[in-house]
């Protein structure tokens, strides 16, 4: 568990095992820890995930991660759990019992990260549950889906702005490796 005011570099080393940030990561992390929203566009493999993971830990609460791909959620959850993070996931691929247990852990403040699919925010009662203990940070992974495919692929991505309003003042970080000029 991190202590209040733990420097970002200390979190990077102690929780993730890296001695140095990659280009731009530290600046992005500092901005998010300070409460700013951010759009992070980095190539695949450049360390985008650390740009929400480190600030999430530094802000000392639960980071809500919204991702459109269940395989990506499973992968991120496995990696973070292997590093000793307190992490859960809620999506249609989990049993009701597992989803309920994740909600209880969230409400009890037992999670560093909670991963959900965007459609979860449309489930009656779910946003209200999140509002009982607002997240410290909201991360939107694969953010290009909002404008590129939101209307076809995952319509709920288009509604994130309105659905997340009740979870503020948590900063929102949107992350993608796919940002064309049109996106």
N, C-alpha and C positions, 0 to 999 in steps of 0.2 A: 504494500500500500504506500502510495506517495504521501509526503508530508506537505502541508500548506506552503506554497511558494517554492516548491521544488523546481530548480532551474531546468529548462528544456533539455539542455545537453546531458544533464544527469539522468533524466527520464529516458532519453535516447539510449544511453549506455546501460543503465540498470535494468530497464524493462525490455529493450529490444536488442541489446548487445552490439550496438554500433558506436564507434568512437566519434564520428563526424557526420554532420548533415550533408546531404547532396545539395547541389546548386538549387537555390531558392527555397528549399524546405524550411530552413530556420526562420526566414523572414515571413513566410506564410504562416507558420506556427505561431510566431509572436503576435501577428495581427489577429489571428483567431482567438488566442488566449486573451487578448485585450478586448474581445467582444465584437470584433468586426466580422461581417459576412465576407465570404470569399468565393471566387470562381477559380478553381485550380485546373489548368490545362497543361498536362505533362505527358510525354510519350509513355507508352507501356513500358513498365520496368524502371521508371524514373523515381518511384517512391511516393506516388500520390497518396496511398493509404496512410503513410506516416503523417501526412499533412492533416488528417483528422484524428488519428490515434493518439499522437503526442498531445495535441491541444485538449482532446477529450480527457485524458488522464490528468493533465495540468489543471483543468477547470473543476476537477473533483466532483463528479456526478456521473450520471449515465449518459453516454453518447448514443443517440438514436441514429442508426444507419439505415437508410432506405435504399434498397437495391432491387433491380428488376429481374435478376437472374438467380434462381434458387441454387444452382451449382456454385455460383460466385459467393453467395451467402454461406453455403456449407464450407467452402474452402477458407474464407476469411474467419469464420467461427473456429474451425479446426486449428488454424495457425495461431490465433490469439489464445485459445485455450491451452495450446501446447506451450505458450510463453507464460502461462500462469494467470492470464487475465480472466476476470469474471465476465462471462459472455453467454448470451442466449440468443435464440432466433424464434421468430413467430411467423409462420407462413402455412400455406395449404398442405405442404408436405409433412407437417408435424401432426401428431395426435392432439385431440382436444385437451387431454390431460397434460401433455407436455407444454402446450400453449398456455394453459391456466397456470402451471407452475412457473413459467417464465414471467407471466404478469405479476404473480405474487412476489417473485424475486425483485422485479423492477420496483414495485411499490414499497418494498422493504429496503430499498437502497442497496441491494446486494450485487448490482451489476455495473461493470465498467462500460459494457457495450451491449445494446439490444438491436439486433438486425431484424428488419421487417421488409416485406414486399409492399409496394406502394398501395395496393388494394386494401391492405389492412386498415389504412386510415379511413376507409369508407365503411367499415364494419360498425354498425350502431353500438355505441358505448365505448369503443376502443379509444378514440381521441380523448374522450372524457376521462378514461382511466389514466392516460398519459398525463393529462392536465393536473391530476391529483399530486403528482410529483414530477414537475417539468424537467425535461432533459437539460443537461449542462451544455450540450452541443447537438446540432442536427447535421448529419452528413448525407448528401444525396450522391450516391455512386452512379456511375454511368449516366451522368447528367445530360449528355447529348440526346438521350432518349426523349427528353421533355419536348424538344422542338423537332427533332428529326423524325421520330416515329411515334410520338406520344398519342396522336390521334388514331393510329392503327394498332401499334404494338401493345402499348399499355396506356389506355386512356386516362387512368388515374394519375399518371405522371403530370398530365396537363392541369390537374386540380391541386397539385401540391401547394401552391401559393396560398390558396384559401384554406386548405386543410392544416397547414402548419401555423397559421396565425395565432391560434390558441395556445401554442407551445412556446411562444416568445416570452421572455426576451432572449432565449438561447440564440447564439449566432448560428447561421446556416452556411455550410460550406458545400458547394457543388463541385464534383470532381469528374473529369473525363480525359480521355486520351484522344477522343474523336471530336474535334471541333472545326468543322469546315467554316468557310466564310458565312454561308447561309445559316448554319446553326448558331 
